[in-house]
Amino acid sequence: MNGARPIGVLAIVGATATGKSELAVAVAERLGGEIVSADAFAVYRGFDAGTAKPSATLRERVPHHLVDARDPRERWSAGAFATEARRLCEEILARGKLPILAGGTGFYVRAFFGGLFEGPRRDDAVRRALEAVKARRGAGFLVRMIALLDPASAKSVGAADAARAIRLLEILFLSGARPSRLFRERPGLAWEKPSVKVLLTLPREVLYGRIAARFQSEFVNELPTEVRGLLAAGVPLAAPAFAAIGYRDTAALVSGALSETAWTERLLRETRRYAKRQEAWFRRETGLVPVRADRPDLVDFVAREARPLFLFPAAGEGG
């Protein structure tokens, strides 16, 4: 930007299939940026087709961080993400580049900007008990438990978000206090530098059409082969990365435990539900600039919105 120095972070967020990866690369090329992935599963090596991971072509055009950065057996959390992403953004700024946070994992984005309560460490015994409840009663039962025990925390939990519900219940049982109160009292570090957060939106029917097209182009053609390779390489179904939408169902498909028709119906249904949960999450967030993802001048629009993230030289400076 004509000698301007970046001083903050740009976030490009939204539901799956809204085109975040492509837009982030185009904006990074325009403004001189580097991309930090805010996706809970793109971080895992080998998990590509089902995670909407930026393609190799996109990654060749612009530097990407937190993509293919962790082993699929390794646990990755919002807290770990926030710490690592803030460090990376500071380093990108120090290089004179604009950090662009791009992804659809809303809780990770919130942790980055607003801080994250550092609660009790994971307790395997408590988790095993809650996982047993989930297996017996379903994810919805855990979510209802949170709604009963801590209604304020329940507002941040999707109807089938078992992982989030288990963590909140774990905090409650181990600390003896409602997580919502602990979050207020000890919110953790927040991003203090300037930020602009752009939310990509699409009408529901357009979004579902994109999800169906992606299913045909990526899931059908690539996901079963990818899952076979992961299992052959010894990645267990219990690995954290296999919690990504579609992966365990695809393992059931390739083993013969699930028919192709049932697999197709299940993956499309779960992906649409996930997109709805993402939309609901981002509607509750503050400070986001909504924009239609199919707007023809989208890159120009985002570049204009990002101007507060640059320090421009005074008149007469910089030659």
BALOLO-532361 format. One line per 3 residues: for each residue x, y, z of C-alpha. Coordinates in Angstrom, 3 decimals. Last residue first. Layout:
BEGIN
X:Y:Z ~ ... $
END
This chain:
BEGIN
9.997:9.739:-1.330 ~ 8.950:8.029:1.886 ~ 7.773:11.149:3.633 $
6.379:14.286:1.968 ~ 2.878:13.752:3.296 ~ 2.977:11.520:6.366 $
3.594:7.821:5.818 ~ 0.538:5.552:6.137 ~ 0.046:3.238:9.093 $
-2.042:0.322:7.926 ~ -4.745:-1.735:9.625 ~ -7.301:1.063:9.254 $
-7.119:0.448:5.446 ~ -8.454:-3.111:5.733 ~ -12.061:-2.207:4.864 $
-10.845:-0.807:1.542 ~ -8.955:-4.020:0.727 ~ -12.031:-6.037:1.704 $
-14.223:-4.124:-0.746 ~ -11.681:-4.300:-3.577 ~ -11.387:-8.077:-3.106 $
-15.178:-8.453:-3.091 ~ -15.873:-6.401:-6.223 ~ -18.131:-9.033:-7.795 $
-20.032:-9.785:-4.540 ~ -20.408:-13.559:-4.315 ~ -19.316:-13.754:-0.664 $
-21.896:-11.162:0.350 ~ -20.437:-8.923:3.039 ~ -20.752:-8.735:6.814 $
-18.297:-6.548:8.786 ~ -17.774:-8.228:12.169 ~ -17.462:-6.220:15.387 $
-19.578:-8.481:17.566 ~ -20.106:-12.234:17.432 ~ -23.582:-13.756:17.846 $
-24.238:-13.907:14.097 ~ -20.847:-15.619:13.758 ~ -22.007:-18.556:15.849 $
-25.344:-18.956:14.062 ~ -23.643:-18.983:10.668 ~ -21.119:-21.564:11.863 $
-23.883:-23.753:13.274 ~ -25.764:-23.545:9.963 ~ -22.598:-24.519:8.070 $
-22.145:-27.507:10.385 ~ -25.708:-28.600:9.759 ~ -25.141:-28.411:5.999 $
-21.954:-30.462:6.359 ~ -23.727:-33.050:8.520 ~ -26.595:-33.478:6.058 $
-24.310:-33.710:3.021 ~ -22.098:-36.218:4.790 ~ -25.004:-38.370:6.014 $
-26.837:-38.486:2.694 ~ -23.711:-39.426:0.763 ~ -22.674:-42.082:3.277 $
-26.189:-43.566:3.352 ~ -26.138:-43.868:-0.444 ~ -22.591:-45.230:-0.460 $
-23.530:-47.904:2.061 ~ -21.941:-47.951:5.496 ~ -20.139:-50.828:7.239 $
-18.221:-51.788:4.086 ~ -14.827:-50.859:5.503 ~ -14.485:-48.038:2.956 $
-17.845:-46.595:3.969 ~ -17.238:-46.848:7.730 ~ -13.934:-45.013:7.262 $
-15.906:-42.449:5.271 ~ -18.245:-41.976:8.219 ~ -15.207:-41.508:10.451 $
-13.867:-38.845:8.109 ~ -17.025:-36.972:7.181 ~ -16.772:-33.987:9.494 $
-13.409:-33.741:11.232 ~ -13.202:-35.955:14.332 ~ -10.596:-38.078:12.519 $
-8.032:-35.358:13.284 ~ -8.205:-36.140:17.005 ~ -6.966:-39.715:16.441 $
-9.467:-42.355:17.646 ~ -9.820:-43.714:14.103 ~ -6.150:-44.625:14.292 $
-3.542:-43.288:11.818 ~ -1.574:-46.420:10.858 ~ -0.487:-45.477:7.341 $
-3.090:-47.881:5.941 ~ -5.770:-45.951:7.853 ~ -4.588:-42.666:6.378 $
-4.349:-44.108:2.857 ~ -7.854:-45.567:3.007 ~ -9.113:-42.210:4.278 $
-7.539:-40.354:1.340 ~ -8.970:-42.753:-1.212 ~ -12.440:-42.401:0.312 $
-12.117:-38.572:0.404 ~ -10.946:-37.890:-3.165 ~ -13.598:-38.231:-5.848 $
-16.790:-38.252:-3.802 ~ -15.607:-35.711:-1.204 ~ -13.844:-33.314:-3.552 $
-15.842:-32.538:-6.699 ~ -19.245:-33.963:-5.795 ~ -19.177:-32.773:-2.193 $
-17.891:-29.378:-3.268 ~ -20.851:-28.979:-5.600 ~ -23.284:-29.968:-2.841 $
-21.720:-27.465:-0.421 ~ -21.874:-24.750:-3.076 ~ -25.568:-25.428:-3.635 $
-26.142:-25.360:0.128 ~ -24.543:-21.914:0.274 ~ -26.683:-20.618:-2.588 $
-29.865:-21.910:-0.937 ~ -28.868:-20.422:2.433 ~ -28.185:-16.957:1.084 $
-24.472:-16.221:1.317 ~ -22.275:-14.501:3.897 ~ -18.581:-13.744:4.302 $
-17.735:-12.069:7.619 ~ -14.892:-9.536:7.583 ~ -13.026:-8.790:10.826 $
-10.762:-5.741:11.018 ~ -8.178:-5.564:13.790 ~ -6.009:-3.051:15.578 $
-3.597:-4.283:18.281 ~ -4.673:-5.556:21.700 ~ -5.371:-9.210:20.909 $
-6.686:-10.610:24.179 ~ -5.005:-12.572:26.969 ~ -7.112:-14.610:29.359 $
-10.760:-14.209:30.338 ~ -10.289:-14.823:34.063 ~ -13.321:-13.432:35.899 $
-15.757:-13.520:32.996 ~ -14.602:-16.957:31.793 ~ -14.790:-18.314:35.349 $
-18.382:-17.120:35.662 ~ -19.370:-18.725:32.337 ~ -17.570:-21.943:33.322 $
-19.850:-22.399:36.350 ~ -17.798:-23.333:39.391 ~ -16.927:-26.645:41.063 $
-13.519:-26.523:39.386 ~ -13.227:-30.133:38.203 ~ -16.925:-30.758:37.516 $
-17.529:-27.394:35.838 ~ -14.363:-27.473:33.750 ~ -15.138:-31.018:32.574 $
-18.727:-30.015:31.801 ~ -17.459:-27.158:29.633 ~ -14.948:-29.434:27.879 $
-17.569:-32.105:27.231 ~ -20.029:-29.571:25.808 ~ -17.384:-28.189:23.435 $
-16.515:-31.648:22.130 ~ -20.160:-32.712:21.903 ~ -21.201:-29.883:19.619 $
-24.524:-31.322:18.453 ~ -26.887:-28.432:19.278 ~ -24.077:-25.900:19.053 $
-22.563:-24.546:22.248 ~ -21.910:-20.852:22.874 ~ -25.338:-20.109:24.358 $
-24.891:-23.078:26.718 ~ -22.277:-21.114:28.651 ~ -24.923:-18.698:29.946 $
-27.309:-21.545:30.790 ~ -24.786:-23.209:33.142 ~ -26.101:-26.368:34.810 $
-29.320:-26.905:32.816 ~ -28.052:-25.713:29.442 ~ -24.808:-27.619:30.028 $
-26.733:-30.833:30.676 ~ -28.827:-30.159:27.565 ~ -25.618:-30.030:25.503 $
-24.535:-33.346:27.008 ~ -27.900:-34.910:26.080 ~ -27.643:-33.533:22.547 $
-24.342:-35.349:22.031 ~ -26.027:-38.745:22.363 ~ -27.410:-40.789:25.268 $
-25.223:-43.920:25.442 ~ -22.182:-42.894:23.417 ~ -22.348:-39.366:24.836 $
-22.624:-40.664:28.388 ~ -19.592:-42.889:27.771 ~ -17.703:-39.893:26.396 $
-18.586:-38.035:29.595 ~ -17.172:-40.835:31.766 ~ -14.037:-41.113:29.626 $
-13.576:-37.368:29.843 ~ -13.821:-37.325:33.631 ~ -11.225:-40.117:33.891 $
-8.908:-38.467:31.352 ~ -8.838:-35.107:33.115 ~ -7.834:-32.269:30.824 $
-6.198:-29.386:32.621 ~ -8.341:-27.010:34.642 ~ -9.276:-23.778:32.934 $
-7.265:-21.270:30.975 ~ -9.951:-18.795:29.937 ~ -9.466:-17.677:26.397 $
-8.685:-14.277:24.981 ~ -10.901:-11.985:22.987 ~ -9.194:-11.815:19.617 $
-7.523:-15.209:19.278 ~ -10.013:-17.107:21.422 ~ -12.926:-15.683:19.414 $
-11.307:-16.795:16.157 ~ -10.699:-20.268:17.584 ~ -14.314:-20.500:18.767 $
-15.536:-19.497:15.324 ~ -13.737:-22.231:13.420 ~ -14.405:-20.870:9.931 $
-11.056:-19.785:8.643 ~ -8.720:-16.992:7.618 ~ -6.540:-14.826:9.878 $
-4.653:-12.444:7.596 ~ -1.383:-11.060:8.957 ~ -0.221:-8.017:6.936 $
3.487:-7.972:6.131 ~ 6.295:-5.706:7.350 ~ 8.384:-8.629:8.580 $
7.645:-7.612:12.178 ~ 3.938:-7.784:11.327 ~ 4.373:-11.406:10.237 $
6.226:-12.197:13.457 ~ 3.460:-10.650:15.560 ~ 0.878:-12.623:13.598 $
2.811:-15.858:14.159 ~ 2.973:-15.332:17.919 ~ -0.727:-14.504:18.039 $
-1.516:-17.654:16.019 ~ 0.532:-19.887:18.329 ~ -1.118:-18.672:21.526 $
-4.614:-18.588:20.049 ~ -4.218:-22.041:18.476 ~ -3.001:-23.665:21.669 $
-5.953:-22.173:23.532 ~ -8.446:-23.172:20.854 ~ -7.144:-26.725:20.991 $
-5.032:-29.147:18.977 ~ -4.422:-32.702:20.149 ~ -1.794:-34.622:18.250 $
-2.621:-37.887:16.456 ~ -3.134:-36.090:13.140 ~ 0.451:-34.727:13.307 $
0.489:-30.944:13.266 ~ 1.484:-28.113:10.915 ~ -0.239:-29.153:7.684 $
-1.754:-25.638:7.621 ~ -0.955:-23.526:10.682 ~ 0.723:-20.853:8.521 $
0.299:-20.015:4.843 ~ 2.709:-18.045:2.645 ~ 1.065:-16.773:-0.580 $
0.981:-18.051:-4.181 ~ 2.304:-21.561:-3.507 ~ -0.314:-22.065:-0.802 $
-3.102:-21.358:-3.295 ~ -1.734:-23.950:-5.723 ~ -1.290:-26.516:-2.935 $
-4.987:-26.121:-2.164 ~ -6.234:-24.399:0.968 ~ -7.757:-27.044:3.280 $
-11.484:-27.530:2.794 ~ -11.291:-30.148:5.581 ~ -12.654:-33.229:3.822 $
-10.175:-33.445:0.959 ~ -7.070:-32.576:2.957 ~ -6.393:-34.522:6.136 $
-2.840:-35.740:5.487 ~ -1.151:-33.316:7.874 ~ -3.452:-31.740:10.446 $
-3.735:-27.932:10.799 ~ -6.631:-27.877:8.316 ~ -8.647:-29.441:11.159 $
-9.457:-26.633:13.616 ~ -9.465:-23.903:10.997 ~ -8.117:-20.454:11.769 $
-5.350:-20.620:9.157 ~ -2.774:-17.840:9.343 ~ -2.254:-16.166:5.970 $
0.547:-13.840:4.926 ~ 0.006:-10.402:3.476 ~ 1.188:-7.886:0.904 $
-2.024:-5.972:0.316 ~ -3.144:-7.223:-3.109 ~ -1.531:-10.649:-2.898 $
-2.884:-11.136:0.614 ~ -6.330:-10.036:-0.578 ~ -6.328:-12.637:-3.373 $
-5.036:-15.328:-1.005 ~ -7.655:-14.558:1.649 ~ -10.409:-14.538:-0.975 $
-9.492:-18.003:-2.244 ~ -9.329:-19.445:1.268 ~ -12.549:-17.824:2.498 $
-14.689:-18.986:-0.414 ~ -18.092:-19.295:1.272 ~ -17.974:-23.103:1.160 $
-17.794:-23.546:4.956 ~ -19.280:-20.711:6.980 ~ -17.576:-17.392:7.526 $
-14.349:-15.674:8.482 ~ -11.755:-13.346:6.961 ~ -9.728:-11.723:9.741 $
-7.326:-8.823:9.152 ~ -4.625:-8.197:11.740 ~ -2.928:-5.017:12.907 $
-0.127:-2.519:12.332 ~ 0.665:-2.875:8.624 ~ 3.145:-0.277:7.308 $
2.188:1.909:4.347 ~ 4.867:2.448:1.714 ~ 2.468:2.618:-1.210 $
0.000:0.000:0.000 $
END
